[in-house]
Each structure stands twice: as structure tokens, then as C-alpha cells.
Amino acid sequence: MAKPKPVTPQEAKNVEAYLRKLFANKSIQVRARPKATDAVEMYVGDEFVGVISKDTEDGDVCYQISMTVLDIDLEQG
């Protein structure tokens, strides 16, 4: 398995712009991770919602969002 490629600041900006448009939500932010470059963090406002990683297998570049929803969060809805 190949080492993950870093997510560049420009890629993070492009992903953020895409997600804001897709979800019609300007409060979405894509931020660098404090100690890792292989992924970025996704926030809605100040709420952390997931990690976005870069996948370059098969010569294509794609970005995958990993998001965890806790059962206690579902009870608050």
C-alpha cells in the first residue's frame, strides 16, 4: 500500500469551495490538521464533523470524507 499523499492548501481550498456549493452552506470549513498532512479536517461552524483524506489510487485523485455520528447526538435531535 502506497503512502498517502499530502493534501495541499490549494486542494483544501478547492474541496472547501466544492462542499460549500454542494451543501449550500458557507459555514463549512476545511482546515489543516495540527500534526498530519495526509488529511484535513472538516467543520461546520465550530463543530468538527469529519476527516477528509486524499486517495490517488489508479491514477485518479479523489477525496473521501470519514464522519462519525454518535448515538447520543441522535437522541438530541
C-alpha positions in Angstrom: 0.0 0.0 0.0 1.4 3.4 -1.0 2.0 6.2 1.5 -0.9 8.7 1.5 -0.1 11.9 -0.4 -0.4 15.2 1.5 -3.4 17.4 0.9 -2.1 20.8 -0.2 -3.5 24.1 1.0 -4.9 24.7 -2.5 -6.6 21.3 -2.6 -8.1 22.1 0.8 -9.5 25.4 -0.5 -10.9 23.7 -3.6 -12.6 20.9 -1.6 -14.0 23.5 0.8 -15.5 25.6 -2.1 -17.0 22.4 -3.6 -18.6 21.3 -0.3 -19.9 24.8 0.4 -21.6 24.8 -3.0 -22.8 21.2 -2.8 -24.4 21.7 0.6 -25.4 25.3 0.1 -23.6 26.1 3.4 -21.0 28.8 3.7 -20.1 27.8 7.3 -18.3 24.6 6.1 -14.6 24.9 6.7 -11.7 22.7 5.7 -8.7 23.1 8.0 -5.2 21.6 8.1 -4.6 19.0 10.8 -2.2 20.1 13.5 0.3 17.3 13.2 -0.6 15.4 10.0 -0.6 16.3 6.3 -2.3 13.2 4.9 -5.7 14.6 5.6 -7.6 17.7 6.5 -10.5 18.3 9.0 -14.0 19.4 8.1 -16.0 21.7 10.3 -19.5 23.2 10.1 -19.1 26.4 12.0 -17.1 25.4 15.1 -18.3 21.8 15.1 -15.8 19.1 13.9 -17.7 16.7 11.6 -15.0 14.6 9.9 -11.7 14.0 8.3 -11.1 14.3 4.5 -8.4 12.2 3.1 -6.8 12.1 -0.4 -6.9 9.0 -2.5 -4.6 8.7 -5.5 -5.1 5.0 -6.4 -5.4 4.1 -10.1 -4.1 7.4 -11.2 -7.2 9.3 -10.2 -7.4 11.8 -7.4 -10.4 11.8 -5.1 -11.2 13.0 -1.6 -13.0 10.8 1.0 -14.9 12.1 4.0 -14.9 10.0 7.1 -17.6 11.1 9.5 -18.7 9.5 12.8 -22.2 10.1 14.3 -22.6 9.2 17.9 -25.8 7.7 19.2 -26.1 10.4 21.9 -26.1 13.0 19.1 -29.1 11.3 17.5 -31.0 11.5 20.8 -30.7 15.3 20.9 -32.4 15.8 17.5 
